[in-house]
Structure formats: structure tokens, C-alpha cells
Amino acid sequence: MEIPHSPAAPGDWAREIAGRLARPSAAERDRDRRWDPRLFAELAASGSGPGLAGPLVPRDLGGAGLSATDTVALLAGLGEGAGDPGLALAVGAHAVLATVPLRAFGTPRQRERYLPRMASGEWVGALSLQQTQGTSVAPAVTVRPAPDGWLLSGELDLVAGAPVAHHFLVVAAHEDGSRTAFVVDRATPRLAVDEAGPAAMPTCPWGRLVLADCTVPDGAVLGTVGGAATEVEPLLAVLDWVFSSAPWLGLLRALTRDAVRGARERRLFGRPLHHDQSVRFTLADLVARCELAEGMIRRAAEQFDSGARPSHQDAAAARLFVTAAVRTVTEAAARLSGPLALTGDHLVGRAHRDALFFAGTGGGTEVLRPVIAAALLDLG
């Protein structure tokens, strides 16, 4: 059975290079909980393709200048080729979540300073996944004016890329409740990074960011002072819902292939599994879920390409569907592949462990469903 997927060239390139460079070491890196900087550098280098570090960075700033639709295909190819959810999350967090707000709201000086080095992979940008839920979560960092800029204090967990980052995107709350976004360099005095993270996605370099009255200059402000709640935060939410889901489109295709292989090769009571009608129905359902998930994410990406951005309703609905599809496909692949596949040495085992974590990011159903319902009811 052929699992359908988009034939977009960036996706084909990413699938090939990730399969060649990342997949052979995925199980070992997973066991060692190891981030491989050389591997990231190889994936970032364009070679014969667009590179994975700056797909949405304009060409005149050193990026690939891809469309949002092609970037979804690129990240899906990475997920499918690498078979490594943690690596795919780390690459996507840098390549999209950390670069696009700078492109959208950065000053000319900020864009010229950061984006070319981010697009080449020389500088890694990082942010906390706690900050991709829009205004539904209160900022964990506070800010107050200082004579020479601003003072930031607080701690951020789940910072994807923290141990290897050159700079961080931080959203902080003022005393009056308004919020401002900042780009904070790692070299900032009184900023510390602790290596701490979840048990899931171990090939992503996780950390905790600690800011103890860090002084940052006015030039570190991203967007408008006090304007993050209407500028950076809504953008981060839809970027996360769409592009952090994109690698899972490729992972879903790979998992479905594993399920097909298990149905063909495993036997139950002396008969191949695929002789069972319920197994055939399950496989058909998996393919349908893959197609529907890709269609919803692609539709949201096309709205970026139209010159706007996806509505919160469309982006949240796409993420909600992909999250459910990931759980369903992963569980079916685990059931059909057999118990030996449920180890870190196999994609099924890694995805089975990481799918639950993915379901909780982006706010989880507690945020996604209210966002969709609020849009339907015109509640703002």
C-alpha cells in the first residue's frame, strides 16, 4: 500500500537528507538523550536544497525564502525521513518559531543582525513552549523599567534549544498587566540556563531559562512596548499550532507504513494479520487520517501564503485534529507492529512515548477547544 504524500520538492529533499543523515543515528541519540550539533549543521547547510534552518527567512537575509506551504512540506519531510520527533521539534522551534517573529516584528537592525546567522545555523534561537499558547497563560517573566533599558526576572521551563541557543525570545509582563516581547542574548549578565526537560523528545536540547534582574537594552524589544498580546503572542500561537504539527505529518506517514508492514509480516493464530477484515479497516482509517491531517495543515499554511495568517479557529482546529490523529495512528502502529517495536530503537516506540507530550503542547485540548468555540460564537 502506498501512503500518499505531497510531491513538493522541499519535502522530497528534506526526506532524503534526513533519512541519510539523521535516521541512522536516531535510536542511539534517543538512548543517549543527545543533541548532535554536527547533524544540525549538516541539516542547516543548503547543499542542493533549501536547508532546514531558515526556510521562511527572506533570501536577501540569507534564508531559503520558501512559502509557508513549502515549509510545511519541508518539515513533514524531515519528520518522515529522520523518524526522530525530538530532532524535528528542535529544528522547527528554531527555524520557524524563533525566526518568524523577528521577521514580522523585528527592527531592520534586529533582522539584519539575527536572521542571516539563524538561517545559516550559526546562531540558534530558542523559546519556551510555555509561550506559544497566546494570552491563555500568564507570562512567567516580569519586566520593569531600568535607567538603561529593562529588567527581566523569572524562570521559563520547556525551552526548546536552550543549551545550545545564542539568544532567546522572551515575553514578559509589566506591572499593569501588559506584555512586551524581547530578544535576549545568552551573553546577557544574570541570565542562566539549566539543562532540564521532559522525559519525552530526548533528542531535543531542553533547558530552563533563569533571569535574575537581567538588564536588556531598548534595542532588545521585539515589536511594540506593551504590544506583545496583540503582536507576537497571537503569531506564536498559530505558528506553533501549524508548523510544530508539520513534522508529525511525515511521522504519521512513516508510522502508517510500519503498521502496513506489521500487518503483512505478523501472524495471529497461524494467519497473517492482514487477512483480518478489521485490520484492513484500521489501515484504511489510518491513511484517511493522514490525508485529512495534511489537508488541514496545508489549508492553514496557504492562509499564510495569501498575505495574512490563519485564523485562530483554523489553526487550532488543524492542531486538534493532528493531535488526535497522532494518538490514533501511533496506537494502531504499536498494536500491529507488536511489542518488540515499543522501544526507543524503533520509530513506533519513540512516537508512542512522544505523542502524549505533543498532545499537551500548544495548550492541549484545554486551550484548543475553547479557541475554536470562541471563534464560532464570536466571543473574541
Buried (B, 14 or more C-beta within 10 A) or exposed (E): BEBEBBEBBBBBBBBBBBBEBBBEBBBEBBEEBBBBEEBBEBBBBBEEBBBBBBBBBBEEBBBBBBBBBBBBBBBBBBBBBBBBBBBBBBBBBBBBBBBBBBBBBBEEEBBEBBBBBBBBBEBBBBBBBBBBBBBEBEBBBBBEEBEEBBBBBBBBBBBBBBBBBBBBBBBBBBEEEBBBBBBBBBEBEEBEBBEEBBEBBBBBBBBBBBBEEBBBEEEBBBBBBBBBBBBBBBBBBBBBBBBBBBBBBBBBBBBBBBBBBBBEEBEEEEEEBBEBEEBBEBBEEBBEBBBBBBEBBBBBBBBBEEEEBBBBBBBBBBBBBBBBBBBBBBBBBBBBBBEEBBBBBBBBBBBBBBBEBBBBBBBBBEBBBBBBEBBEEEEE
